[in-house]
Protein backbone atom coordinates (compact mmCIF):
# COMPACT_ATOMS: atom_id res chain seq x y z
CA UNK A 1 0.00 0.00 0.00
CA UNK A 2 1.27 3.48 -0.80
CA UNK A 3 0.06 7.05 -0.67
CA UNK A 4 0.64 9.34 -3.65
CA UNK A 5 0.99 12.95 -2.63
CA UNK A 6 1.41 15.34 -5.56
CA UNK A 7 3.56 18.14 -4.19
CA UNK A 8 6.00 20.52 -5.89
CA UNK A 9 9.63 20.42 -4.84
CA UNK A 10 9.76 24.21 -4.69
CA UNK A 11 6.87 26.66 -4.23
CA UNK A 12 5.80 28.49 -7.39
CA UNK A 13 4.58 32.07 -7.24
CA UNK A 14 3.49 33.66 -10.50
CA UNK A 15 3.50 37.44 -10.25
CA UNK A 16 2.55 38.26 -13.86
CA UNK A 17 0.75 35.53 -15.83
CA UNK A 18 1.66 35.41 -19.53
CA UNK A 19 -0.91 33.44 -21.58
CA UNK A 20 1.15 33.63 -24.80
CA UNK A 21 4.17 32.08 -23.15
CA UNK A 22 1.99 29.44 -21.48
CA UNK A 23 0.49 28.47 -24.86
CA UNK A 24 3.99 28.19 -26.35
CA UNK A 25 5.21 25.96 -23.53
CA UNK A 26 2.15 23.69 -23.81
CA UNK A 27 2.67 23.40 -27.57
CA UNK A 28 6.24 22.23 -26.99
CA UNK A 29 4.99 19.33 -24.88
CA UNK A 30 1.95 18.24 -26.82
CA UNK A 31 2.18 19.76 -30.27
CA UNK A 32 3.42 18.01 -33.42
CA UNK A 33 6.97 19.19 -32.74
CA UNK A 34 6.71 18.69 -29.00
CA UNK A 35 8.49 16.29 -26.71
CA UNK A 36 5.63 13.81 -26.48
CA UNK A 37 5.40 13.57 -30.26
CA UNK A 38 9.16 13.03 -30.53
CA UNK A 39 9.03 10.35 -27.87
CA UNK A 40 6.28 8.46 -29.68
CA UNK A 41 8.22 8.63 -32.97
CA UNK A 42 11.37 7.19 -31.38
CA UNK A 43 9.45 4.43 -29.62
CA UNK A 44 7.46 3.46 -32.71
CA UNK A 45 10.60 3.40 -34.91
CA UNK A 46 12.26 0.93 -32.57
CA UNK A 47 9.87 -1.84 -33.68
CA UNK A 48 11.08 -1.62 -37.30
CA UNK A 49 14.78 -1.52 -36.35
CA UNK A 50 16.61 -4.73 -37.32
CA UNK A 51 19.65 -4.15 -35.04
CA UNK A 52 19.38 -4.86 -31.31
CA UNK A 53 21.86 -2.13 -30.34
CA UNK A 54 19.90 0.49 -32.26
CA UNK A 55 16.62 -0.76 -30.74
CA UNK A 56 18.07 -0.16 -27.29
CA UNK A 57 19.26 3.30 -28.28
CA UNK A 58 15.84 4.27 -29.68
CA UNK A 59 14.18 2.97 -26.51
CA UNK A 60 16.53 5.01 -24.32
CA UNK A 61 16.03 8.18 -26.36
CA UNK A 62 12.25 7.72 -26.45
CA UNK A 63 11.98 7.26 -22.69
CA UNK A 64 14.19 10.29 -21.99
CA UNK A 65 12.09 12.45 -24.33
CA UNK A 66 8.95 11.42 -22.46
CA UNK A 67 10.30 12.68 -19.14
C-alpha positions as CSV (number, residue, x, y, z in Angstrom):
1,X,0.0,0.0,0.0
2,X,1.3,3.5,-0.8
3,X,0.1,7.0,-0.7
4,X,0.6,9.3,-3.7
5,X,1.0,13.0,-2.6
6,X,1.4,15.3,-5.6
7,X,3.6,18.1,-4.2
8,X,6.0,20.5,-5.9
9,X,9.6,20.4,-4.8
10,X,9.8,24.2,-4.7
11,X,6.9,26.7,-4.2
12,X,5.8,28.5,-7.4
13,X,4.6,32.1,-7.2
14,X,3.5,33.7,-10.5
15,X,3.5,37.4,-10.2
16,X,2.6,38.3,-13.9
17,X,0.7,35.5,-15.8
18,X,1.7,35.4,-19.5
19,X,-0.9,33.4,-21.6
20,X,1.1,33.6,-24.8
21,X,4.2,32.1,-23.1
22,X,2.0,29.4,-21.5
23,X,0.5,28.5,-24.9
24,X,4.0,28.2,-26.4
25,X,5.2,26.0,-23.5
26,X,2.2,23.7,-23.8
27,X,2.7,23.4,-27.6
28,X,6.2,22.2,-27.0
29,X,5.0,19.3,-24.9
30,X,1.9,18.2,-26.8
31,X,2.2,19.8,-30.3
32,X,3.4,18.0,-33.4
33,X,7.0,19.2,-32.7
34,X,6.7,18.7,-29.0
35,X,8.5,16.3,-26.7
36,X,5.6,13.8,-26.5
37,X,5.4,13.6,-30.3
38,X,9.2,13.0,-30.5
39,X,9.0,10.4,-27.9
40,X,6.3,8.5,-29.7
41,X,8.2,8.6,-33.0
42,X,11.4,7.2,-31.4
43,X,9.4,4.4,-29.6
44,X,7.5,3.5,-32.7
45,X,10.6,3.4,-34.9
46,X,12.3,0.9,-32.6
47,X,9.9,-1.8,-33.7
48,X,11.1,-1.6,-37.3
49,X,14.8,-1.5,-36.4
50,X,16.6,-4.7,-37.3
51,X,19.7,-4.2,-35.0
52,X,19.4,-4.9,-31.3
53,X,21.9,-2.1,-30.3
54,X,19.9,0.5,-32.3
55,X,16.6,-0.8,-30.7
56,X,18.1,-0.2,-27.3
57,X,19.3,3.3,-28.3
58,X,15.8,4.3,-29.7
59,X,14.2,3.0,-26.5
60,X,16.5,5.0,-24.3
61,X,16.0,8.2,-26.4
62,X,12.2,7.7,-26.4
63,X,12.0,7.3,-22.7
64,X,14.2,10.3,-22.0
65,X,12.1,12.4,-24.3
66,X,8.9,11.4,-22.5
67,X,10.3,12.7,-19.1
